[in-house]
Amino acid sequence: MPSTSAAPDPAVSAQQIPDAFDRARGWVAKDHGTGLEHPVVAARSGLVLFTESANDGGIRVLAKDARTGATRWASRTLKLPDTGQNYHSVSTSLFGTTENGKDYAVLAATGTEGGDTVNKPRDVTTLQIFDVAAMRDQGEPARVVTVPESAQDFIPQNDGNLLVRLGSSTAVVDVRSGRDTGYRHQDAALHAPKECTHEIGDCNQGITVSGMTPKGPLVQGFGAFWVPGGWFSGDVLPPGAQQESGSQEVKTVGTPDGRAVVAAWPSANDSSDDRVWAVHDAATGKVEASVPCAQSDLDDSGSGKRGVPVLSGDGRYLIAGQVVFDLAAKKGICLAENESREAVTVSAVDRDGTGYGMAGSSTATEGAVRVSVATAKATALPEGTKVPTEIAGPVAVFDEESDGVFVYPRKAR
């Protein structure tokens, strides 16, 4: 199977994509005529990874050459947790991350294991971890981590950490070592580093773990966020923001790399719609960049599968729905709806600062858009144009779901 060339597919050249990408040299993600899912770019290895379902209920991870679509390796068929009694497919996701310059992939799945006529099966989450560069055809995961509970959510970070959000705790898994560190949300060790009382209660209520930083977990509490034993959000307000306003409270939406923390703050102008979006240094809490924006939460941005802040392929741009930060220039832009423009939700930003996304407040009016992060100017693309869901390494990935996954290299300049 290794080095199998991707067969030409007329659907590849028929896709309407932005001019920056080469439609003549693209490929569609298939193997033996079967569509592949969950694309992940492993840029350092020059590969795009996918999952492929097997007839026996198992799954494989495949790696294809990012430029040509040729298959480089496919794992053996991997066993998943049982579906239990609901007869639905086990929920699976494929995530990519890097640590110390190495690409890793994680096949995460939830389900049950064990059980018989007397004993009930137990809920589990399995993480099958691949060292991408070391993987060989028909190989096995480098390690498997089993979390004895069903995951509610997965939060990948591009620093080798994967957070598994459980009912009353969060497990942080280091993909290189397989080390699993659990944080119980009611544990006093997660409490704020300073007193933080409200009119009713205090900020140590409703604690969750939103990310992992080099200084420890990033914790969200009631009306505040912090790193235990470290910095506290009330000490690092961005300009024009306040800790809370009426029913609106500051909320961190995570850290894509353990270094940049993204938060949405209530605006000091007391508007129920306005926020101040900010990037904080994970080590100190210091505000690195901020921008006023009416986007209240990533759930409002239509970001779908990418409902967490993500970094561009080169790590310079941080994408949070209708907000994009240039981390090198230490500034952000807001693309929420205004008097002259529809809201624009950005899905990917190329290394030259060109972003791509969709404009419009409903699917009936949506249209593809090109954005300059430097100027915040948005330009409509021709009707029917598809926009990339990820740009990394030499290629852009267009995940069209029911129509398939298409990959195109940049045009030569």
Beta strands, then each sheet from edge to edge (+ up, - down):
strand 1: 27-28
strand 2: 30-31
strand 3: 34-35
strand 4: 37-42
strand 5: 47-53
strand 6: 59-65
strand 7: 71-74
strand 8: 92-99
strand 9: 102-113
strand 10: 122-131
strand 11: 143-147
strand 12: 153-156
strand 13: 161-165
strand 14: 169-174
strand 15: 180-184
strand 16: 208-213
strand 17: 216-221
strand 18: 224-226
strand 19: 244-245
strand 20: 248-249
strand 21: 251-254
strand 22: 260-266
strand 23: 275-281
strand 24: 287-293
strand 25: 310-311
strand 26: 317-320
strand 27: 323-326
strand 28: 331-334
strand 29: 344-349
strand 30: 354-359
strand 31: 367-372
strand 32: 378-380
strand 33: 390-392
strand 34: 395-399
strand 35: 405-409
sheet 1: 1+ 35- 34+ 33-
sheet 2: 2+ 3-
sheet 3: 4+ 5- 6+ 7-
sheet 4: 8+ 9- 10+ 11-
sheet 5: 12+ 13- 14+ 15-
sheet 6: 16+ 17- 18+
sheet 7: 19+ 20-
sheet 8: 21+ 22- 23+ 24-
sheet 9: 25+ 26- 27+ 28-
sheet 10: 29+ 30- 31+ 32-
end
